[in-house]
Amino acid sequence: MNKKITVKQKFNRPVAEVFDLLSKHATYNAMFFPVQVVRVQDAADPQRPDGLGSIRRMGFGKIKPLQEQITKVEENQLIEYKLIDNPLVKHHLGRLAFQSVSDQATLVTYTIEFEGKIPLSSLIVLSQLKFVVTLGMAKLAKNMK
């Protein structure tokens, strides 16, 4: 069974601005600092290189062992990604859902499903992810004011 976490964050900006920010891989450098995020494969759409099919690597310095691929994009509504090529992970799916709560406010619901191959790893990884995502989303929301 997959385990998951959910983090909700309100942004005091219109949904299109919040979606635009969170659809760029470089944004995650600020959100997950000190982890570094770089795009290593562009999406098929040259207008949106961080879009559907793009791949980003995450890590520190030259060592970036984690790879994520964008698997679904619905403009101003949803971004999904999965972890790829990781022998320690059975399942990993990230989902950012965007909901306009007013003309100038957006609610982002960030859900991460994770199942590791090592016993108890799921609980440890998810607790760390919840902490990092909660802090990172709050920081981004504060900086968008």
C-alpha positions as CSV (number, residue, x, y, z in Angstrom):
1,M,0.0,0.0,0.0
2,N,1.3,3.5,-0.9
3,K,1.8,6.0,1.9
4,K,1.2,9.7,1.2
5,I,1.4,13.2,2.6
6,T,-0.6,16.2,1.8
7,V,0.4,19.8,2.3
8,K,-2.0,22.7,1.6
9,Q,-0.7,26.3,1.2
10,K,-2.6,29.5,0.3
11,F,-0.9,32.0,-2.0
12,N,-2.2,35.5,-2.1
13,R,-1.8,35.7,-5.9
14,P,-4.0,34.6,-8.8
15,V,-3.9,31.0,-9.8
16,A,-2.1,31.7,-13.2
17,E,0.8,33.3,-11.3
18,V,1.1,30.5,-8.8
19,F,0.9,27.9,-11.5
20,D,3.5,29.6,-13.6
21,L,5.9,29.8,-10.6
22,L,5.4,26.1,-9.6
23,S,5.6,24.8,-13.1
24,K,9.3,25.9,-13.4
25,H,11.9,23.5,-12.2
26,A,14.2,26.3,-11.0
27,T,11.5,27.3,-8.4
28,Y,12.3,24.1,-6.5
29,N,15.8,25.4,-5.8
30,A,14.2,27.9,-3.4
31,M,11.6,25.5,-2.1
32,F,13.9,22.7,-1.3
33,F,17.1,24.6,-0.5
34,P,19.8,23.5,-0.1
35,V,18.8,20.8,-2.6
36,Q,19.6,21.8,-6.1
37,V,17.2,21.2,-9.0
38,V,18.2,21.3,-12.7
39,R,16.3,20.4,-15.9
40,V,18.2,17.7,-17.8
41,Q,15.6,17.0,-20.5
42,D,13.3,19.6,-22.1
43,A,9.7,18.9,-22.7
44,A,8.6,18.5,-26.3
45,D,6.9,21.9,-26.3
46,P,9.7,24.5,-26.8
47,Q,7.5,27.2,-25.3
48,R,7.4,25.2,-22.0
49,P,10.7,23.4,-21.6
50,D,9.8,22.4,-18.0
51,G,6.4,21.0,-19.1
52,L,5.1,17.5,-20.0
53,G,7.9,15.0,-20.4
54,S,10.7,17.1,-19.0
55,I,13.1,15.6,-16.6
56,R,14.8,17.3,-13.6
57,R,17.6,16.0,-11.4
58,M,17.9,16.8,-7.7
59,G,20.8,16.6,-5.3
60,F,23.8,18.5,-4.1
61,G,26.6,20.0,-6.3
62,K,27.6,17.5,-9.0
63,I,25.8,14.6,-7.3
64,K,22.1,14.7,-8.3
65,P,20.9,11.1,-8.0
66,L,17.2,11.8,-8.0
67,Q,15.3,12.1,-11.3
68,E,11.7,13.3,-11.7
69,Q,9.7,13.4,-14.9
70,I,6.6,15.6,-15.5
71,T,3.8,13.2,-16.4
72,K,0.8,15.4,-16.5
73,V,0.1,19.1,-16.9
74,E,-3.3,20.7,-16.9
75,E,-2.9,24.5,-17.2
76,N,-3.7,26.3,-14.0
77,Q,-5.1,23.1,-12.5
78,L,-2.6,20.3,-12.0
79,I,1.0,19.2,-12.3
80,E,2.1,15.6,-11.7
81,Y,5.5,14.0,-11.7
82,K,7.1,10.7,-10.9
83,L,10.5,9.6,-9.7
84,I,12.3,7.6,-12.3
85,D,15.3,5.2,-12.4
86,N,15.6,4.7,-8.6
87,P,16.2,1.2,-7.5
88,L,15.3,2.0,-3.9
89,V,11.8,3.2,-4.7
90,K,8.7,1.1,-5.6
91,H,6.4,4.1,-6.2
92,H,6.7,7.9,-6.1
93,L,4.1,10.3,-7.5
94,G,3.9,14.0,-6.8
95,R,0.8,16.1,-7.5
96,L,0.2,19.8,-7.2
97,A,-3.4,20.8,-7.5
98,F,-4.3,24.5,-8.0
99,Q,-7.6,26.0,-6.9
100,S,-8.6,29.6,-7.2
101,V,-10.2,30.7,-4.0
102,S,-10.7,34.3,-5.2
103,D,-9.3,36.7,-7.9
104,Q,-6.2,37.2,-5.8
105,A,-5.8,33.9,-3.9
106,T,-4.9,30.3,-4.8
107,L,-4.9,27.2,-2.7
108,V,-2.2,24.7,-3.7
109,T,-2.6,21.1,-2.5
110,Y,0.7,19.2,-2.8
111,T,0.4,15.4,-2.4
112,I,3.3,13.0,-2.5
113,E,2.8,9.2,-2.6
114,F,5.8,7.2,-1.8
115,E,6.7,3.6,-1.2
116,G,10.3,2.5,-0.7
117,K,11.7,-1.0,-1.2
118,I,13.4,-0.9,2.2
119,P,11.2,-1.6,5.2
120,L,10.1,1.6,7.1
121,S,11.8,3.8,4.5
122,S,8.4,5.2,3.4
123,L,7.6,6.6,6.8
124,I,11.0,8.2,7.2
125,V,11.1,9.7,3.7
126,L,7.5,11.0,3.9
127,S,8.1,12.6,7.3
128,Q,11.1,14.4,6.0
129,L,9.3,15.4,2.8
130,K,6.3,16.8,4.7
131,F,8.6,19.0,6.8
132,V,10.5,20.3,3.8
133,V,7.5,20.8,1.6
134,T,5.6,22.6,4.4
135,L,8.4,25.0,5.0
136,G,9.2,25.5,1.3
137,M,5.6,26.2,0.3
138,A,5.2,28.7,3.1
139,K,8.4,30.4,2.1
140,L,7.3,30.7,-1.5
141,A,3.9,32.0,-0.5
142,K,5.4,34.6,1.7
143,N,7.8,35.8,-1.0
144,M,5.0,36.1,-3.6
145,K,3.1,38.8,-1.5
